[in-house]
Amino acid sequence: MRLAAWFGFIIVVAAYLSVPVCAQSADDSLRVYAVTVVKTPPFEKQISGDGIYLGQGKVITAAHVVGHWPSFTHPRVLIAGLDLPATVIKEGSFEQTDLALLSIDEADLPISILLRRNPLCKTPPRIGTNVLIVAPEKTGHSRIISPQLISPRHRSRFSSLVSNAESSGSGVFHADRKCLLGIISGKIPKYNYRGLNGSVVMKENGFAGFFVPASKIADFIPPEFRF
């Protein structure tokens, strides 16, 4: 009787331990879209940031990852173990739209990447939505937070926020739908609010990540490159 109970306990524990492994594998599957964008300024060491592969040889990243002078920094994309030269199709700015659209030669890509398409989310996420922050080296869990958690003077500009800061150019994916919600642009201080002697006091509480949402990505990509 005790032996049967012991085997039952082992089965339950094994089933419990297997769930996080499967969930992690499903989350990590999105890393196939994550790339590293490398630039080499003249007379300086190379600098790298993250990006997300959209499909048809197109990569989206933050504009400041590419920099102001891509013709001099010769950006490259590291994807699927390959180091490929990239062409900047369109570049915004950190102050306006922090996005850059790059192109790599599809002929250089393996079939496993070539046939993939990475859809943009069609509807904006609600506050509290669970998301995945996807970069080449890791996938992390986060959630959408309210602009009320940052300084009032920044709320109109940085209204798309996740609860923790991650690297520029990494992708924000809807945890359930696995569509692309946005591209991380930077980080900004979060605050807690509490009452003190009849007034409200703000106390810094780490950093949030702000991202360029999918709606702006869709508007940013030229019509001839949409799919």
C-alpha positions in Angstrom: 0.0 0.0 0.0 2.8 2.4 0.9 4.7 1.4 -2.3 1.6 2.3 -4.4 1.3 5.6 -2.6 5.0 6.3 -3.2 4.7 5.6 -6.9 1.6 7.8 -7.1 3.5 10.7 -5.5 6.4 10.3 -8.0 3.9 10.5 -10.9 2.2 13.6 -9.5 5.6 15.3 -9.0 6.8 14.3 -12.5 3.7 15.8 -14.0 4.0 19.0 -12.1 7.7 19.4 -13.0 6.9 18.8 -16.7 4.5 21.7 -17.1 7.1 24.5 -16.7 9.5 22.8 -19.1 6.8 22.6 -21.9 5.7 26.2 -21.2 9.3 27.4 -21.4 9.8 25.5 -24.7 6.7 27.1 -26.2 7.9 30.6 -25.1 11.4 30.0 -26.4 10.1 29.1 -29.8 9.6 32.8 -30.5 13.4 33.3 -30.3 13.7 32.1 -33.9 12.5 35.6 -34.8 15.0 37.4 -32.6 18.2 38.7 -34.2 21.2 40.8 -33.3 21.9 44.0 -35.1 25.6 45.0 -35.2 27.1 48.2 -36.3 30.8 49.3 -36.4 31.3 53.1 -36.1 34.6 54.3 -37.7 37.6 53.8 -35.4 35.4 52.3 -32.7 34.4 48.9 -31.5 31.3 47.3 -32.9 28.0 47.9 -31.0 25.1 45.6 -31.0 21.4 45.7 -30.2 18.4 43.5 -30.8 15.8 43.2 -33.6 13.0 41.0 -34.8 12.7 39.2 -38.1 9.3 39.9 -39.8 9.6 37.8 -42.9 10.7 38.1 -46.5 14.1 39.2 -45.4 12.9 42.2 -43.4 14.0 43.0 -39.8 12.5 45.6 -37.5 14.5 47.2 -34.7 14.8 50.5 -32.8 16.2 53.4 -34.8 18.9 54.2 -32.2 20.2 50.7 -32.5 21.1 51.4 -36.1 22.4 54.9 -35.4 22.4 58.1 -37.3 24.9 57.2 -40.0 24.2 53.6 -41.2 26.2 54.2 -44.4 29.3 54.6 -42.3 28.5 52.0 -39.6 27.6 49.1 -42.1 24.9 47.4 -40.0 24.8 43.6 -40.1 22.2 41.1 -38.9 23.1 38.0 -37.0 20.4 35.4 -37.6 20.2 31.6 -37.6 24.0 31.4 -37.0 24.7 33.7 -40.0 26.3 37.1 -40.2 24.6 39.0 -43.0 25.0 42.5 -44.4 21.9 44.6 -44.1 20.4 47.5 -46.0 18.4 50.2 -44.1 15.1 50.7 -46.0 13.6 53.2 -43.6 14.8 54.9 -40.4 13.0 57.0 -37.9 14.4 58.7 -34.8 14.3 58.2 -31.1 12.6 61.6 -30.7 9.8 60.7 -33.2 9.3 57.1 -34.2 12.1 54.9 -32.8 12.1 52.3 -35.6 14.3 51.2 -38.4 13.4 48.7 -41.1 16.3 46.6 -42.4 16.6 44.2 -45.3 18.8 41.1 -45.7 19.2 38.9 -48.8 16.6 36.1 -48.6 18.9 33.9 -50.7 21.2 33.7 -47.8 18.6 32.5 -45.3 17.9 28.8 -44.5 14.5 27.4 -45.4 13.6 27.2 -41.7 13.7 31.0 -41.6 12.7 31.8 -45.1 9.2 30.4 -44.9 8.4 32.2 -41.6 6.1 35.2 -41.3 5.8 37.1 -38.0 2.3 38.7 -37.7 1.7 42.1 -36.0 -1.0 42.2 -33.4 -4.2 43.9 -34.8 -5.6 45.2 -31.5 -3.8 47.1 -28.7 -3.2 45.1 -25.5 -5.1 45.9 -22.3 -3.4 46.9 -19.1 -2.4 43.7 -17.3 -2.0 41.6 -20.5 0.8 39.0 -20.2 3.6 39.5 -22.7 6.9 37.9 -23.7 10.0 40.0 -24.2 12.0 38.1 -26.8 15.7 38.6 -27.5 18.3 36.3 -29.1 19.7 35.2 -25.8 16.5 34.9 -23.7 12.7 35.1 -23.4 11.3 36.9 -20.4 7.8 37.2 -19.0 6.3 40.7 -18.4 3.0 42.5 -18.5 1.5 45.7 -19.9 1.3 48.4 -17.2 -0.5 51.7 -17.0 1.1 55.0 -17.8 -0.1 56.2 -14.4 3.0 54.4 -13.0 5.4 56.8 -14.6 5.9 60.5 -14.2 3.0 62.6 -15.4 5.1 64.6 -17.8 6.0 61.5 -19.8 2.7 59.7 -19.9 1.5 61.1 -23.3 4.7 60.2 -25.1 5.5 56.8 -23.4 2.0 55.3 -23.1 3.0 51.7 -24.2 4.8 50.2 -21.3 5.9 46.8 -19.9 6.6 46.2 -16.2 10.3 45.7 -16.6 13.1 47.2 -18.8 14.7 45.1 -21.5 17.2 45.6 -24.3 16.5 48.0 -27.1 15.1 46.4 -30.3 13.8 43.3 -28.5 10.3 42.2 -29.3 7.2 42.4 -27.2 4.9 39.5 -28.0 1.4 38.7 -26.8 1.9 35.7 -24.5 -1.2 33.9 -25.8 -1.6 34.9 -29.4 2.2 35.0 -30.1 1.7 38.1 -32.4 4.2 41.0 -32.2 2.9 43.8 -30.0 5.9 46.1 -30.3 9.6 46.8 -30.3 11.4 47.9 -27.1 12.7 51.4 -27.3 14.1 52.2 -23.9 13.4 52.4 -20.1 11.8 54.9 -17.8 11.5 55.2 -14.0 8.4 53.8 -12.4 6.9 55.3 -9.3 4.8 54.3 -6.3 2.4 56.8 -4.9 1.5 57.2 -1.2 -0.2 59.7 1.0 1.9 61.7 3.4 0.6 64.6 5.6 -2.3 65.2 3.3 -0.3 65.2 0.0 0.7 62.5 -2.5 4.3 61.5 -2.6 6.0 59.7 -5.5 8.8 57.2 -4.8 10.9 55.7 -7.5 10.3 51.9 -8.0 12.6 50.5 -10.6 12.2 50.9 -14.3 9.5 50.2 -16.9 10.3 49.4 -20.5 8.6 51.5 -23.2 7.9 50.2 -26.6 6.8 51.3 -30.1 3.4 49.6 -30.6 2.4 47.4 -33.5 0.0 50.0 -34.8 3.0 52.4 -35.3 5.1 49.6 -36.8 2.3 48.9 -39.4 2.2 52.6 -40.3 6.0 52.9 -40.4 6.6 50.0 -42.9 6.2 51.2 -46.5 3.2 49.7 -48.4 5.5 47.8 -50.8 7.1 45.9 -47.9 3.9 44.9 -46.1 2.7 41.3 -46.2 
